[in-house]
C-alpha cells in the first residue's frame, strides 16, 4: 500500500524513544499549548471533508461509532 501522501511517516528501522513523560492532566497540558479541543459525540459529520479539496486523513475512522452504518446508508 502506498503511503505517498497519507500524512504520516513510516520508519524502516525500529525507533527507540529518548524518554517517556507521564502526563497527569492532559486537558491542562493541551490548554497550556493554546489548543482548542472540542468533544464530539459522533465523527460522522466529518465525512463531507472527503468531498472537498482539503487534505484530510481518516485512518481508522471505520472504527468510529456509526461510521460504517453511514457508508451503507450513503452508498
C-alpha positions as CSV (number, residue, x, y, z in Angstrom):
1,X,0.0,0.0,0.0
2,X,1.4,3.4,-1.0
3,X,1.8,5.9,1.8
4,X,3.0,8.7,-0.6
5,X,0.7,11.4,0.7
6,X,-1.1,9.8,3.6
7,X,0.1,12.4,6.2
8,X,2.4,10.1,8.1
9,X,6.0,8.9,8.2
10,X,6.9,5.2,8.4
11,X,10.3,4.2,9.6
12,X,12.1,1.3,8.1
13,X,14.1,0.7,11.3
14,X,13.0,0.3,14.9
15,X,12.8,3.6,16.8
16,X,13.7,3.8,20.5
17,X,12.2,6.8,22.4
18,X,14.7,9.1,24.1
19,X,12.4,9.4,27.1
20,X,8.9,8.8,28.4
21,X,6.9,11.5,30.1
22,X,3.8,10.8,32.2
23,X,1.0,13.3,31.7
24,X,-1.1,13.8,34.8
25,X,-3.6,16.4,33.5
26,X,-3.7,16.1,29.7
27,X,-6.5,18.7,29.4
28,X,-4.4,21.3,31.3
29,X,-1.4,20.5,29.1
30,X,-3.5,21.0,25.9
31,X,-4.9,24.3,27.2
32,X,-1.4,25.5,28.1
33,X,-0.4,25.0,24.4
34,X,-3.3,27.2,23.3
35,X,-5.1,24.3,21.6
36,X,-8.9,24.4,21.4
37,X,-10.3,20.9,22.0
38,X,-13.8,20.1,21.0
39,X,-15.6,16.9,22.0
40,X,-18.0,15.4,19.6
41,X,-20.5,12.6,20.1
42,X,-20.0,11.5,16.5
43,X,-17.3,11.8,13.9
44,X,-19.8,11.2,11.0
45,X,-20.1,14.9,10.4
46,X,-16.5,14.9,9.2
47,X,-17.5,12.7,6.2
48,X,-18.2,15.7,4.0
49,X,-14.5,16.8,4.2
50,X,-13.5,14.0,1.8
51,X,-15.6,15.7,-0.8
52,X,-13.6,18.9,-0.7
53,X,-10.2,19.9,-1.9
54,X,-8.9,19.9,1.7
55,X,-6.2,17.3,2.6
56,X,-7.7,15.2,5.4
57,X,-6.7,11.9,6.9
58,X,-9.1,9.4,8.4
59,X,-7.1,6.4,9.3
60,X,-9.2,4.1,11.4
61,X,-12.3,6.1,11.1
62,X,-14.0,2.9,10.1
63,X,-13.8,2.1,13.8
64,X,-15.7,5.2,14.8
65,X,-19.3,4.6,16.1
66,X,-21.8,4.8,13.2
67,X,-19.1,5.3,10.5
68,X,-19.7,2.1,8.7
69,X,-23.5,2.3,9.0
70,X,-23.3,5.7,7.3
71,X,-21.3,4.1,4.5
72,X,-24.2,1.7,3.8
73,X,-26.7,4.4,4.0
74,X,-24.8,6.6,1.5
75,X,-23.5,4.0,-0.9
